[in-house]
Amino acid sequence: MIAKFIDRLTELSGTIAKYDIAMNENTFFYLVGRMIASVSVAFEGEPLHGLQIMGVLETRCLDFDNIIILSMNERVFPRKHYSRSFIPANLRRGFGMATVEFQDCMYAYYFYRLISRAKNVYLLYDARRQAIGSGEYSRYIGQLRTLYPQATVNHKVLDFSITAPGDLEISVTKNERIMRLLNRYRDPEKKYCLSASSINQYINCPLAFYFEKVEDLRIADDVKEFMDASTLGTIVHDVMHELYNGRGVITQASIESLRKLVPGYVNHFIKKHYTHGDDEPTGETEIISNAINFFVNSILNYDKSLGSFEFEQGEEEQTVQWNGVNIRQFIDRVDRLIKPDGTELLRIVDYKTGKDATSASGVNNMFVDRSGKRCKAMLQIMLYCNVFAHDKGLGNTPIQPVIYTVQHMKDSGFSVGKETITDYNTINAKFITLLNATLNDMFSADEPFKQTENTKYCEWCKFARFCHR
């Protein structure tokens, strides 16, 4: 078997070298998997003695007392058939030729014929979910469990988990070279800037921060067949900015007028950020367009309930040195809410298309996990308020931080404890204390970059493979 694998790998290596094919590791392992999947290995044994290993076709017209069938996973047993023919499926069906359905019928006959006279049948499948479609047992197991009483068909999940004797602990000491790289974020002449997301990354996992922000390691994102959350969020942000920018005071009446522009703006930015084409949305993009239209209209409905407000700026870059650290940020929206009595309240609004928390039991919850969840979006908008006030010279001017949870607008807001925060200054002293402690830890030569202790952050980390988590 190993020799067969080596032959296939040698064949692939020769092809890549011959045609000078450049590919990333995901493509390479995909090709290796496809080539190895087609390898067949012949087993030899005494037909009338001992354990017999055979394929499905070899079992025809043979009866067994004890049968063990391995890999009873869907798409493995029965195998997923591909038509290796230039004749389309409809023509094959119309002229009575063999089709994929015919192959499925044959496999079903072989399976039920095989187990029909056996005394004991063991069907084993891999329940691990490592990819889309994996971990699913064969349709035949589902049929047996439905057709026969539980007393006859027993289903057991066996745990064969294998763990290393100990987790690999990685810690990077801040030597002179690393401190020099790190201090680029404190040099006003340098272009290196921290952001709210990078500070959140450091709190989540100092080691991931080190890889990306200190050593400048970049890992290419996987090619996605469907729009990811980041692109969807970008489109929502751009549509809202286009709707409000330069409109002056936004009233309830003007929101209804702006609502008519939403479909056109949504289609425009889908073409810009996703399809990169001029065609009208169809199929998948039409579904995406409908979803974004729904999100934008939800925001408009929420804004309409506020009364009137003046849109000041959105999606504008701010780069400042604050608290001895270079900070760069893009605030989604700054507006002034006009109250019924004529007074105005400056607001900083952050759009979130995910499931971010808008309330915390205390300011500590923005920096430390409570109940397995940290309020990172709240930390982000508090940093926005501080840097914005510093850049504009606003001093202690009241600023209301607001998080718009686009998927569930009713959950939008910003509250600490049971109090809705209308002025970030009321909790800012505690916030600054905790933020300074985080930054001091980040730039301290005595504090190494360590792995996170909360492995839930590893699930989506681009550097998880480095830690073998």
Protein Blocks (a to p, Z undefined) as FASTA:
>chain_A
ZZmmmmmmmmmmmmmmmnopacdfklmmmmmmmmmmmpccdddddfkgcjddddfklmgo
iacfbdcdehiaghklccdddddbfbdfklmmmnopacfklmmmmmmmmmmmmmmmpfbd
cddddfbdfbghihiacfklmmmmmmpcfklmccddddfbdcdfbdcdddddddfklmmm
mmmmmmmkbcbdcdfklmmmmmmommlmmmmmmnopacdddddfbdcfklmmmmmmmmmm
mmmgonlpadfklmmmmmmmmmmmmmmmmmmmmnopabdcehjlmmmmmmmmmmmmmmmm
mmmmnopaddfbghiacdddeehiacddddfbacddddfkopacdddddddfbdcdfbdf
bfklmmpceehiacfklmmmmmmmmmmmmmnonojaccddddddfklmmlgccdehjbcc
fbfklmmmmmmmmmmmmmmmmmpmklccdddfblklmmmgcklmmnoZZ
